[in-house]
């Protein structure tokens, strides 16, 4: 809970401009705590998660099989 409060306090001071883009880069396996906190604070118009634009593992294996 302490970590979440500290992160929320930090994030509330970011993006004071009317229009902005916030980019967050995390290691694979990082829980969604930060992501959920960002959505709660900023209420973005849209969110693009890099994992959502990648091919599925099986599709990648099929594409790379010839190589």
N, CA, C and O of each residue as an XYZ file, in Angstrom:
268
protein
N       0.825     -1.188      0.000
C       0.000      0.000      0.000
C       0.873      1.257      0.000
O       0.556      2.231     -0.682
N       1.966      1.238      0.759
C       2.863      2.400      0.793
C       3.397      2.709     -0.595
O       3.426      3.862     -1.025
N       3.821      1.650     -1.294
C       4.379      1.841     -2.630
C       3.330      2.446     -3.562
O       3.641      3.336     -4.354
N       2.093      1.970     -3.469
C       1.037      2.495     -4.328
C       0.777      3.969     -4.026
O       0.607      4.757     -4.956
N       0.742      4.359     -2.768
C       0.528      5.772     -2.401
C       1.672      6.647     -2.887
O       1.449      7.751     -3.383
N       2.898      6.154     -2.745
C       4.068      6.906     -3.207
C       4.026      7.087     -4.718
O       4.291      8.179     -5.220
N       3.694      6.021     -5.445
C       3.607      6.098     -6.902
C       2.497      7.043     -7.332
O       2.677      7.826     -8.264
N       1.366      6.980     -6.673
C       0.240      7.843     -7.032
C       0.611      9.311     -6.840
O       0.297     10.146     -7.688
N       1.278      9.629     -5.730
C       1.691     11.006     -5.447
C       2.634     11.507     -6.539
O       2.508     12.640     -7.003
N       3.567     10.671     -6.941
C       4.513     11.038     -7.997
C       3.798     11.261     -9.323
O       4.042     12.258    -10.003
N       2.923     10.342     -9.690
C       2.253     10.399    -10.982
C       1.266     11.555    -11.083
O       1.040     12.071    -12.178
N       0.672     11.973     -9.968
C      -0.292     13.068    -10.003
C       0.345     14.376    -10.462
O      -0.353     15.253    -10.973
N       1.648     14.521    -10.289
C       2.340     15.754    -10.677
C       2.789     15.747    -12.133
O       3.225     16.777    -12.647
N       2.689     14.618    -12.794
C       3.082     14.525    -14.194
C       1.919     14.926    -15.090
O       0.759     14.846    -14.686
N       2.226     15.347    -16.278
C       1.205     15.591    -17.278
C       0.267     16.730    -16.966
O      -0.933     16.622    -17.217
N       0.771     17.807    -16.431
C      -0.077     18.943    -16.103
C      -0.572     19.686    -17.341
O      -1.521     20.465    -17.256
N       0.056     19.455    -18.479
C      -0.380     20.083    -19.717
C      -1.711     19.478    -20.149
O      -2.070     18.373    -19.741
N      -2.431     20.219    -20.977
C      -3.735     19.737    -21.432
C      -3.602     18.527    -22.345
O      -4.348     17.558    -22.209
N      -2.650     18.582    -23.279
C      -2.418     17.476    -24.206
C      -1.022     16.920    -23.983
O      -0.040     17.662    -23.986
N      -0.940     15.630    -23.793
C       0.361     15.009    -23.590
C       0.263     13.522    -23.886
O      -0.822     12.946    -23.968
N       1.415     12.935    -24.041
C       1.521     11.498    -24.246
C       2.438     10.950    -23.167
O       3.549     11.446    -22.985
N       1.989      9.949    -22.462
C       2.792      9.328    -21.418
C       3.179      7.933    -21.888
O       2.325      7.130    -22.263
N       4.472      7.660    -21.862
C       4.980      6.353    -22.259
C       5.596      5.678    -21.043
O       6.380      6.288    -20.316
N       5.239      4.427    -20.827
C       5.742      3.674    -19.688
C       6.395      2.402    -20.220
O       5.787      1.658    -20.991
N       7.618      2.162    -19.810
C       8.359      0.983    -20.249
C       8.674      0.147    -19.021
O       9.322      0.623    -18.089
N       8.217     -1.101    -19.018
C       8.438     -1.989    -17.873
C       9.050     -3.302    -18.348
O       8.939     -3.670    -19.518
N       9.688     -3.989    -17.432
C      10.203     -5.318    -17.720
C       9.032     -6.289    -17.859
O       7.995     -6.106    -17.223
N       9.196     -7.327    -18.693
C       8.151     -8.351    -18.786
C       7.896     -8.960    -17.402
O       8.823     -9.175    -16.621
N       6.647     -9.227    -17.127
C       6.298     -9.835    -15.844
C       5.985     -8.841    -14.748
O       5.581     -9.240    -13.656
N       6.161     -7.557    -15.009
C       5.814     -6.550    -14.015
C       4.303     -6.554    -13.854
O       3.565     -6.556    -14.839
N       3.847     -6.554    -12.606
C       2.400     -6.598    -12.402
C       1.733     -5.333    -12.917
O       2.404     -4.352    -13.236
N       0.421     -5.361    -12.995
C      -0.331     -4.243    -13.566
C      -0.614     -3.131    -12.568
O      -1.395     -2.228    -12.870
N      -0.010     -3.170    -11.397
C      -0.265     -2.147    -10.380
C       0.006     -0.742    -10.913
O      -0.826      0.151    -10.751
N       1.144     -0.540    -11.538
C       1.492      0.778    -12.071
C       0.553      1.150    -13.218
O       0.080      2.284    -13.302
N       0.291      0.193    -14.093
C      -0.591      0.444    -15.227
C      -1.990      0.849    -14.745
O      -2.573      1.801    -15.264
N      -2.522      0.138    -13.768
C      -3.844      0.463    -13.230
C      -3.850      1.838    -12.570
O      -4.820      2.587    -12.692
N      -2.791      2.159    -11.886
C      -2.671      3.456    -11.225
C      -2.643      4.592    -12.248
O      -3.283      5.625    -12.052
N      -1.916      4.401    -13.317
C      -1.851      5.416    -14.374
C      -3.233      5.623    -14.984
O      -3.651      6.761    -15.200
N      -3.948      4.530    -15.264
C      -5.294      4.654    -15.834
C      -6.236      5.365    -14.866
O      -7.072      6.166    -15.285
N      -6.103      5.077    -13.590
C      -6.962      5.705    -12.577
C      -6.719      7.212    -12.495
O      -7.668      7.989    -12.393
N      -5.482      7.615    -12.538
C      -5.133      9.032    -12.387
C      -5.434      9.826    -13.647
O      -6.042     10.894    -13.577
N      -5.013      9.313    -14.801
C      -5.081     10.100    -16.030
C      -6.344      9.886    -16.862
O      -6.689     10.717    -17.703
N      -7.032      8.768    -16.623
C      -8.229      8.454    -17.402
C      -7.988      8.731    -18.896
O      -8.635      9.592    -19.491
N      -7.055      7.992    -19.478
C      -6.647      8.259    -20.866
C      -7.768      8.012    -21.866
O      -8.665      7.200    -21.638
N      -7.692      8.734    -22.980
C      -8.645      8.527    -24.068
C      -8.446      7.165    -24.702
O      -9.412      6.514    -25.101
N      -7.203      6.733    -24.798
C      -6.918      5.398    -25.296
C      -5.571      4.937    -24.760
O      -4.734      5.739    -24.347
N      -5.388      3.623    -24.777
C      -4.170      3.002    -24.261
C      -3.679      2.012    -25.309
O      -4.461      1.235    -25.857
N      -2.398      2.046    -25.578
C      -1.784      1.073    -26.476
C      -0.764      0.298    -25.654
O       0.204      0.867    -25.149
N      -0.988     -0.991    -25.526
C      -0.030     -1.854    -24.825
C       0.744     -2.619    -25.888
O       0.150     -3.249    -26.763
N       2.052     -2.565    -25.813
C       2.878     -3.207    -26.838
C       2.572     -4.696    -26.950
O       2.632     -5.253    -28.046
N       2.248     -5.341    -25.851
C       1.962     -6.774    -25.906
C       0.719     -7.081    -26.748
O       0.558     -8.200    -27.237
N      -0.149     -6.095    -26.913
C      -1.363     -6.293    -27.699
C      -1.123     -6.208    -29.206
O      -1.974     -6.635    -29.987
N       0.005     -5.672    -29.619
C       0.264     -5.538    -31.056
C       1.241     -6.589    -31.574
O       1.541     -6.609    -32.768
N       1.739     -7.460    -30.706
C       2.653     -8.516    -31.126
C       1.874     -9.732    -31.612
O       0.727     -9.951    -31.223
N       2.516    -10.514    -32.464
C       1.949    -11.787    -32.890
C       1.955    -12.751    -31.708
O       2.773    -12.633    -30.796
N       1.048    -13.685    -31.741
C       1.036    -14.760    -30.751
C       2.257    -15.654    -30.973
O       2.810    -15.707    -32.071
N       2.663    -16.349    -29.920
C       3.860    -17.196    -29.971
C       3.780    -18.217    -31.108
O       4.745    -18.385    -31.854
N       2.656    -18.890    -31.245
C       2.521    -19.907    -32.295
C       2.642    -19.301    -33.690
O       3.247    -19.903    -34.577
N       2.080    -18.136    -33.884
C       2.167    -17.456    -35.180
C       3.611    -17.061    -35.485
O       4.078    -17.226    -36.612
N       4.314    -16.542    -34.486
C       5.730    -16.192    -34.675
C       6.554    -17.413    -35.047
O       7.368    -17.358    -35.970
N       6.348    -18.515    -34.334
C       7.079    -19.747    -34.640
C       6.819    -20.205    -36.069
O       7.736    -20.644    -36.763
N       5.576    -20.101    -36.502
C       5.221    -20.495    -37.867
C       5.921    -19.598    -38.885
O       6.429    -20.085    -39.895
N       5.950    -18.295    -38.625
C       6.591    -17.355    -39.547
C       8.105    -17.548    -39.616
O       8.706    -17.359    -40.674
N       8.718    -17.920    -38.505
C      10.185    -18.029    -38.447
C      10.689    -19.428    -38.751
O      11.897    -19.628    -38.874
N       9.811    -20.384    -38.873
C      10.212    -21.780    -39.091
C      11.172    -21.930    -40.277
O      12.148    -22.673    -40.162
N      10.942    -21.266    -41.397
C      11.855    -21.422    -42.529
C      13.273    -20.929    -42.243
O      14.206    -21.313    -42.947
N      13.446    -20.113    -41.256
C      14.754    -19.532    -40.993
C      15.451    -20.249    -39.868
O      16.572    -19.891    -39.508
